[in-house]
């Protein structure tokens, strides 16, 4: 069993009236978590019922609220109970359906999950405003991956493990950069089996999420766009260039990119700026939710070594930054000027900014790029980071203290 950090948060929310809404990519482990929550409740003597809308017999019960409530009452009675609903995106107008149930003030706690779709991420969120708490489950984080691969021997002392086992942790990093964090992929032992599972996940995404979402049977242009995006992780995205390359309209390209975000395939990172005339303010960059999915789209899944580990490592650091800022008002940006000075990431904490450069190599001495120095000169931040594979060191440039941190220390660093 792979332990997920979010499980404790979900358990703690079971006694809240709000709907517990678990969202995330297909096959990230949502159903497994719900089953574990159900078993946890039943061990306490609680009454539960589980519906999966991928199962036709269960889906038919959702024709009306009255029919569903009749089934629930038969199975667990009309007193306190816990109702699990998996794959809620299969229900048309799911948000309004759940809102109606919630507003009846029933004695049932609703725990709901669904894969990414516009219906789930947009309409449900709007309909359930003030009635739900959203828990986003990604594929396995690197820390979850390392704990599983080391059989939880170092679960409470991971920093020490990284410090004394640099070779082993580097191998684990390379494995994670190659295969990503999908649970089913991680659980397989051979490259062939991992590749077979990832092929299934990739096709399932295209054929189930995208075909049903876009209402089209041919996904050649969409698939080609996914491959192009996989090849330019962390680079500026020009919609006009993509339109010309794919021979589709700029509107269609923009729509496809939006769909890719709403189905948990990619994240968009916007530029940081204060001088709107000087800096590029429109072109975003994109990072993939899962590195294995990105590699499969590009045709490099399971290859060793991967030729573009630098870009994968940058994508990897983006996920760390996203996790570190998700419960705060801080936002992750990048910085680039019209003179092509650039910084990989800028953490905007409103009152201060933190520039971060990413290097997939061991730095033997403190060194910063001219672009990084330009940012320091312009914004005078108190702190900056250069994340790399080597050892910790520090340098002061003007008013800025620059921490040169190995990624293994940055994993446990608060921003």
Buried (B, 14 or more C-beta within 10 A) or exposed (E): EBEBEBBEEBBEBBEEEBBBBBBBBBBBBBBBBBEBBBEBBEEEEBBBBBBBBEEEEBBEBBEEBEEBBEBBBEEBEEEEBBBBBBBBBBBEEBBBBBBEBBEEEBEBBBBBBBBBBBBBBEBBBEBBEEBBBBBBBBBBBBBBBBBBBBEEEBBEEBEEBBEEBBEBBBEBBBBBBBBBBBBBBBEBEEBEEBBEBBEEBBEBBBEBBBBEBBEEEEBEBBBBBBEBBBBBBBEBBBBEEBBEEBEBEBEBBEBBBEBBBBBBBBBEBBBBBEEEEEBBEEBBBBBBBBBBBBBBBBEBBBEEEBEBBBBBBBBBBBBBBBBBBEEEEBBBBBBBBEEEBBBBBBBBEEEEBBBBBBBBEEBEEBEBBEBBBBBBEBBEBEBBBBBBBBEEBEBEBEEBBBBBBBBBBBBEEEB
